[in-house]
Amino acid sequence: MPKPKSMAARVTRAIDATVLFAGKAVAWLILPMVLSLVWEVTARYGFNAPTEWAYDMTFMLYGTFFMLGSAWTLQCGGHIRTDSFYSKWSKRTQARVDLVCYLVFFFPAIAIFAWLGWEYFLKSYGQNERIVTSPWLPIVWPFKFVMPLSAALLLLQGVSEFIRCWRRAFGASGGEVEGDPPRTDGEVTT
């Protein structure tokens, strides 16, 4: 792929590469999650010896997998979009609508999520919080750190999408943007 010439294209490419790396790294969490489920089912039903840790491990890994993968999903265009009208609009009009939605809905909501997630994590970390409903009593603050980390990745990818939409909405190319990843909404490219 040729090197992008504009600063905006270089910024979006760098952000996209960061989010893609994080998404692919987090995708590997599916393995320990599945292994802990298999272990629990085998131990419980094969040997009548259920574990204390498998349920907690599974829901923490799944939550981490789900939350940290959201920025990569945004990059791939995989989030739900009601496009009754949207799909019929030009790329330039779509980009202008997206810009308004990013400014009015996305950035404020993710900023609040980041702030509240950080507060939630700090409180948990300060108390060395544990899951008291589990006999295993795992510490929970690493799991709660996933919330502000997810928000940071989403904000980064949101900035990349916003820049891309701005260039599509107001650029001279009629909606095509230099440095765009080759994708269609909903299609994952690697």
Steps between C-alpha positions, in 0.01 A plus 500: 500500500649840403603737775233770560611854420285717724541538876135402555551177307816421700316563829207278403736229378695507831183487710354223284822297536492541880137394525553211259794375709296527822203326340705210371680464833171497691351247257739244649308523830247265345743210554535519881127572524408187304763292683362605840148410386614160371692438822196588713258285300741205502576535872135550597331234287787259437650486850229659719761755612393853400760776520478817708661720238371406153174699507670818620785457252254450215288806564805722561669381179179535299441850634858595417473344155172683431606840636851520355381371163250784458751745348607244240132436426451874446798504263353213299155661482353212697277691742127504435382775269139560406544599139149536359601835353874501558587243234322705233699818572825602331826433683533873561153521663567186704825654624325823603236308694772289661689815603194636680437163668863473614488852648155479660483137611825305475767726649292623798380148584846344475657786698248444781561125480876559526464731798255276689697187409819660634327598826357149530845348445674734747252418775537127436880525491513708819292242686671200337143392422416133466193319372338400827234281341769258385675246724816572298489873598693628195620859498282703268687825434691367195164409347363846583805663336368362172222763503718814477743317269212410267377858510849625409520264202149597390588870528813444292310314232223761516758770427621299200144452373422868559805612300408259222139628497619862497720437199220310327243772578704804407783373281528556128498130413123453504498266797810291436774544759872431470615250760161337552527133584358284218172390662129504475287549810464175687791335318807426708829551322841414638 
